[in-house]
Amino acid sequence: MKILVTGGAGYIGSHTIIDILENTEHDVVSIDNFSNSDAKTFDRIEEITGKRVKNYELDLTAYSSLKERFFNVEGPIDGIIHFAALKAVGESVEKPVLYYHNNLNGLINLLKCCQKYDVKHFIFSSSCTVYGNAKTQPVTELTPVQPPESPYGYTKLVGENILKDFSATKIGFNALSLRYFNPVGAHPSGKHGELPKGRPNNLVPIVTQFASGWLDELNIFGDDYETRDGTAIRDYIHVSDIANAHVLALEKLAESEHELDYDVYNLGTGDGVTVLEVIKAFEKSTGISVAYTISDRRAGDVECIYANNSKANRQLGWNPKYGIADAMISAWQWQQLLNTKRGDTVHSE
């Protein structure tokens, strides 16, 4: 199949491209406008896989540009994996209109192109934020969704509903929403990992950059939650395991072309880990001690969320291979590589 990956230079998108190139015969093409990524990502993908991926620098919210500069040029696309979206919970609280405009219009424009150009398969990058403050843990795909705690989470919930409704109307089109928990780590080679522009929003790159002296502080948002150490609980899943789930999801869609319209899957380890436990795992894995400060809770954060992943195990044959220690080691290897190239690679403050 010929697969379009939107957000192909992003953290999860780029790791998924690597997994597709290493484990399938699919052709891959990317769309990424580099709003929170870098064109050098494709150099690293080529270094790891030996294959060069073509990227179109387009804004998905501009439908005419998307249609004319990609679909009318690139030719038939069999499937789309849609990662491209703004994703910072805190920023979405501060800039809700930006998030609604970018995340929802980008999805709608892609689905217009699916309708016009007869794209058959679609994988949506969703999030465990759709469960909100779930009353019971771990959450399954049958756990009722709750009002999201942030505009970011709401864009994922609305996006799922849009995709479900569209799938019901387009014969021959099937789609999956993959609800990620908290992606962490880097490629096992240590040659590629997470590198957002500006100050990172996710915990692990904050820890590694702080340990390297790139950041002046390591701040934990809240230690007064009703958890075992007072810090929030999340399900930290290695990015390479998430990437591999997309390859299996593509196989599922191809096999179920005339039997499946729409479905959802949790992608998590099934274990809840506190923020402090992540920091301790980093210290144990690397032998480096880090000092942290405690501040007030951050708007939009839930207290506890972790996955029941049995559905993905049964129906996709997906089994996470990496644990939290693996994630910390690979993230630190990636950070050490960045340290050697800081002059021309680093975006962070």
C-alpha positions as CSV (number, residue, x, y, z in Angstrom):
1,M,0.0,0.0,0.0
2,K,0.9,3.6,-0.4
3,I,0.6,5.3,3.0
4,L,0.4,9.0,3.8
5,V,1.7,9.9,7.3
6,T,0.7,13.4,8.4
7,G,3.0,14.8,11.0
8,G,5.7,12.5,9.7
9,A,8.5,14.6,11.2
10,G,6.9,14.5,14.6
11,Y,7.8,12.3,17.6
12,I,5.4,9.4,17.1
13,G,4.9,9.9,13.3
14,S,8.6,9.6,12.6
15,H,9.0,6.5,14.8
16,T,6.0,5.0,13.0
17,I,7.6,5.7,9.6
18,I,10.7,3.9,10.8
19,D,8.7,0.8,11.8
20,I,6.8,0.8,8.5
21,L,10.0,1.0,6.5
22,E,11.7,-1.7,8.6
23,N,8.9,-4.2,8.7
24,T,6.7,-3.8,5.6
25,E,6.8,-3.2,1.9
26,H,4.5,-0.2,2.1
27,D,5.5,3.0,0.4
28,V,5.4,6.0,2.7
29,V,5.0,9.7,2.0
30,S,4.8,12.5,4.6
31,I,3.1,15.8,5.1
32,D,4.6,18.0,7.8
33,N,4.7,21.8,8.0
34,F,7.5,21.7,10.7
35,S,5.5,23.8,13.2
36,N,6.8,21.6,16.0
37,S,9.4,19.5,14.3
38,D,12.4,19.7,12.0
39,A,13.3,18.6,8.4
40,K,16.4,16.9,9.8
41,T,14.1,14.2,11.1
42,F,14.1,12.7,7.6
43,D,17.9,12.5,7.6
44,R,17.7,10.5,10.8
45,I,15.0,8.2,9.4
46,E,17.3,7.6,6.3
47,E,20.3,6.9,8.6
48,I,18.3,4.2,10.5
49,T,16.4,2.6,7.6
50,G,18.5,3.4,4.5
51,K,15.4,4.8,2.9
52,R,14.5,8.4,2.0
53,V,10.9,9.6,2.7
54,K,9.5,12.4,0.6
55,N,7.8,15.2,2.7
56,Y,5.4,17.8,1.5
57,E,5.5,21.0,3.7
58,L,1.8,21.8,3.8
59,D,-0.7,23.1,6.3
60,L,-3.6,20.7,6.6
61,T,-6.0,23.5,7.5
62,A,-5.6,24.9,3.9
63,Y,-7.9,22.5,1.9
64,S,-7.1,23.9,-1.5
65,S,-3.4,23.6,-1.0
66,L,-3.7,20.1,0.4
67,K,-5.8,19.0,-2.5
68,E,-3.8,20.7,-5.3
69,R,-0.3,20.3,-4.0
70,F,-0.6,16.8,-2.6
71,F,-3.4,14.6,-3.8
72,N,-3.4,16.0,-7.4
73,V,0.4,15.5,-7.6
74,E,1.2,12.5,-5.5
75,G,-1.5,10.2,-6.9
76,P,-3.6,7.4,-5.3
77,I,-3.2,6.9,-1.6
78,D,-4.3,3.7,0.0
79,G,-4.2,4.7,3.6
80,I,-3.6,7.7,5.9
81,I,-2.1,7.7,9.4
82,H,-3.0,11.1,10.9
83,F,-0.7,12.4,13.5
84,A,-0.5,16.1,12.7
85,A,-2.0,18.1,15.5
86,L,-1.2,20.5,18.3
87,K,-0.8,18.4,21.5
88,A,0.2,20.5,24.5
89,V,-2.5,20.2,27.2
90,G,-1.5,23.4,29.0
91,E,-1.2,25.4,25.8
92,S,-4.6,24.3,24.7
93,V,-6.1,25.7,27.9
94,E,-4.4,29.1,27.1
95,K,-5.2,29.0,23.3
96,P,-8.4,26.9,22.8
97,V,-9.4,28.5,19.5
98,L,-6.0,27.7,18.0
99,Y,-6.4,24.0,19.0
100,Y,-10.0,23.7,17.7
101,H,-9.0,25.4,14.4
102,N,-5.9,23.3,13.8
103,N,-6.8,19.9,15.0
104,L,-10.4,19.7,13.8
105,N,-10.0,21.5,10.4
106,G,-7.0,19.4,9.6
107,L,-8.9,16.2,10.1
108,I,-12.0,17.4,8.2
109,N,-9.9,18.4,5.2
110,L,-8.2,15.0,5.1
111,L,-11.6,13.3,5.2
112,K,-12.8,15.5,2.3
113,C,-9.8,14.3,0.4
114,C,-10.6,10.7,1.4
115,Q,-14.1,11.2,-0.1
116,K,-12.8,12.8,-3.3
117,Y,-9.8,10.5,-3.9
118,D,-11.3,7.2,-2.6
119,V,-8.8,6.6,0.2
120,K,-9.8,3.4,1.9
121,H,-8.0,3.2,5.2
122,F,-7.5,5.7,8.0
123,I,-5.8,5.6,11.4
124,F,-6.4,8.4,13.8
125,S,-3.9,9.5,16.5
126,S,-6.2,9.8,19.5
127,S,-5.5,10.0,23.2
128,C,-6.5,8.7,26.6
129,T,-7.6,12.2,27.4
130,V,-11.0,11.2,26.0
131,Y,-11.6,9.3,29.2
132,G,-11.2,12.5,31.3
133,N,-11.2,11.8,35.1
134,A,-12.4,8.2,34.7
135,K,-14.1,6.8,37.8
136,T,-12.4,3.3,37.5
137,Q,-9.0,2.2,36.5
138,P,-7.6,0.7,34.3
139,V,-9.8,2.1,31.5
140,T,-11.0,-0.1,28.7
141,E,-12.4,0.9,25.3
142,L,-15.9,0.5,26.9
143,T,-15.1,2.9,29.7
144,P,-17.5,5.9,29.2
145,V,-15.7,8.9,27.8
146,Q,-15.9,11.9,30.2
147,P,-15.8,15.6,29.5
148,P,-12.2,16.2,28.7
149,E,-10.1,18.3,31.1
150,S,-8.6,20.4,28.2
151,P,-9.4,21.7,24.7
152,Y,-6.7,19.4,23.4
153,G,-8.6,16.4,24.8
154,Y,-11.8,17.7,23.4
155,T,-10.4,17.9,19.9
156,K,-9.5,14.2,20.2
157,L,-13.0,13.3,21.4
158,V,-14.7,15.3,18.6
159,G,-12.2,14.0,16.1
160,E,-13.1,10.4,17.0
161,N,-16.8,11.2,16.6
162,I,-16.2,12.9,13.2
163,L,-14.3,9.8,12.0
164,K,-16.9,7.4,13.3
165,D,-19.7,9.3,11.6
166,F,-17.8,9.6,8.3
167,S,-16.9,5.9,8.4
168,A,-20.6,5.0,8.6
169,T,-21.4,6.9,5.4
170,K,-18.5,6.0,3.1
171,I,-18.8,2.5,1.7
172,G,-15.4,0.7,1.5
173,F,-13.8,3.0,4.0
174,N,-12.6,1.7,7.4
175,A,-10.9,3.5,10.2
176,L,-9.3,3.0,13.6
177,S,-8.7,5.4,16.5
178,L,-5.7,4.5,18.5
179,R,-5.9,6.0,22.0
180,Y,-2.3,6.7,23.1
181,F,-1.4,6.9,26.8
182,N,1.9,8.6,27.5
183,P,4.6,8.0,24.8
184,V,8.2,8.0,26.1
185,G,11.6,6.9,25.0
186,A,13.6,6.9,21.8
187,H,14.4,4.5,19.0
188,P,16.5,1.6,20.4
189,S,19.4,2.7,18.3
190,G,19.6,5.9,20.3
191,K,19.8,7.8,17.0
192,H,16.3,9.3,17.0
193,G,13.9,10.6,19.7
194,E,11.8,13.4,20.9
195,L,13.0,17.0,20.1
196,P,10.2,19.6,20.2
197,K,10.8,23.2,19.3
198,G,11.1,25.4,22.4
199,R,10.7,24.2,25.9
200,P,9.4,20.6,25.9
201,N,6.0,19.9,27.5
202,N,6.4,16.2,28.1
203,L,8.0,14.8,31.3
204,V,10.8,12.6,29.9
205,P,12.5,15.2,27.6
206,I,12.2,17.7,30.4
207,V,14.1,15.3,32.7
208,T,16.8,14.5,30.1
209,Q,17.3,18.1,29.1
210,F,17.5,19.2,32.8
211,A,20.0,16.4,33.5
212,S,22.1,17.7,30.6
213,G,21.9,21.3,31.8
214,W,19.7,22.5,29.0
215,L,16.9,23.5,31.3
216,D,17.3,25.4,34.6
217,E,14.6,23.6,36.5
218,L,12.6,20.3,36.7
219,N,9.2,21.1,37.9
220,I,6.5,18.7,39.1
221,F,3.0,19.9,38.8
222,G,1.2,18.9,42.0
223,D,2.1,16.5,44.8
224,D,-1.3,16.6,46.5
225,Y,-3.2,14.1,44.4
226,E,-4.7,11.1,46.1
227,T,-2.1,8.7,44.8
228,R,0.6,6.7,46.5
229,D,3.2,9.5,46.5
230,G,0.9,12.5,45.8
231,T,2.0,12.9,42.1
232,A,-0.2,12.2,39.1
233,I,-0.3,8.6,37.7
234,R,0.1,7.9,34.0
235,D,0.7,4.9,31.7
236,Y,4.1,5.5,30.1
237,I,4.4,3.5,26.8
238,H,7.5,3.3,24.7
239,V,7.2,5.2,21.5
240,S,8.5,2.2,19.5
241,D,5.7,0.0,20.9
242,I,3.2,2.7,19.8
243,A,4.8,2.8,16.4
244,N,4.6,-0.9,15.9
245,A,0.9,-0.9,16.8
246,H,0.3,1.2,13.7
247,V,1.8,-1.4,11.5
248,L,-0.5,-4.0,13.0
249,A,-3.4,-1.6,12.6
250,L,-2.7,-1.3,8.9
251,E,-2.8,-5.0,8.6
252,K,-6.1,-5.1,10.5
253,L,-7.6,-2.6,8.2
254,A,-6.4,-4.4,5.0
255,E,-7.8,-7.7,6.3
256,S,-11.1,-6.2,7.4
257,E,-11.7,-4.0,4.3
258,H,-15.3,-5.1,3.9
259,E,-16.1,-6.1,7.4
260,L,-15.1,-3.1,9.6
261,D,-16.2,0.5,9.5
262,Y,-14.7,1.9,12.7
263,D,-13.1,0.8,16.0
264,V,-11.0,2.1,18.8
265,Y,-8.0,0.6,20.7
266,N,-6.1,1.6,23.8
267,L,-2.3,1.7,23.5
268,G,-0.7,1.5,26.9
269,T,1.3,-0.8,29.1
270,G,-1.5,-1.5,31.6
271,D,0.7,-0.1,34.5
272,G,0.2,3.2,36.2
273,V,3.4,5.0,37.2
274,T,3.6,8.2,39.2
275,V,5.7,11.2,38.0
276,L,8.1,10.7,40.9
277,E,8.5,7.0,39.9
278,V,9.5,8.1,36.4
279,I,12.2,10.4,37.8
280,K,13.4,7.5,40.1
281,A,13.5,5.2,37.1
282,F,15.6,7.7,35.2
283,E,18.0,8.0,38.1
284,K,18.3,4.2,38.5
285,S,18.8,3.6,34.8
286,T,21.4,6.3,34.2
287,G,23.0,6.7,37.7
288,I,22.3,10.4,37.5
289,S,20.5,12.2,40.3
290,V,18.2,15.0,39.5
291,A,16.7,17.7,41.8
292,Y,13.1,18.8,41.3
293,T,10.7,21.4,42.6
294,I,7.0,21.1,43.3
295,S,4.5,23.6,42.0
296,D,0.7,23.8,41.9
297,R,-1.3,21.4,39.7
298,R,-1.4,22.2,36.0
299,A,-4.7,23.1,34.4
300,G,-6.1,20.3,32.3
301,D,-4.3,17.4,34.0
302,V,-6.2,14.4,35.4
303,E,-5.2,12.6,38.6
304,C,-4.8,9.1,37.3
305,I,-5.2,7.2,34.0
306,Y,-3.8,3.9,32.8
307,A,-4.9,1.4,30.2
308,N,-6.4,-2.1,29.9
309,N,-4.7,-3.1,26.6
310,S,-6.3,-6.5,26.2
311,K,-8.3,-5.6,23.2
312,A,-5.3,-4.5,21.2
313,N,-3.5,-7.7,22.3
314,R,-6.4,-9.9,21.2
315,Q,-7.4,-8.2,18.0
316,L,-4.1,-6.7,16.7
317,G,-1.7,-9.1,18.2
318,W,0.1,-6.2,19.9
319,N,2.3,-6.7,22.9
320,P,4.5,-3.9,24.3
321,K,8.1,-5.0,24.3
322,Y,9.7,-2.2,26.3
323,G,9.4,-1.1,29.9
324,I,10.0,2.1,31.7
325,A,13.7,1.3,32.2
326,D,14.1,0.8,28.5
327,A,12.4,4.1,27.8
328,M,14.7,5.9,30.2
329,I,17.9,4.4,28.8
330,S,17.0,5.0,25.1
331,A,15.8,8.6,25.9
332,W,19.2,9.3,27.7
333,Q,21.1,7.8,24.8
334,W,19.3,10.1,22.4
335,Q,19.9,13.1,24.7
336,Q,23.7,12.3,24.8
337,L,23.7,12.3,21.0
338,L,22.0,15.7,21.0
339,N,24.6,16.9,23.5
340,T,27.3,16.2,20.9
341,K,25.4,18.1,18.2
342,R,24.0,20.9,20.2
343,G,25.3,23.7,18.1
344,D,23.3,22.8,15.0
345,T,20.5,20.5,16.3
346,V,19.0,21.9,19.4
347,H,15.7,23.9,19.4
348,S,15.2,24.1,23.1
349,E,16.0,27.1,25.3
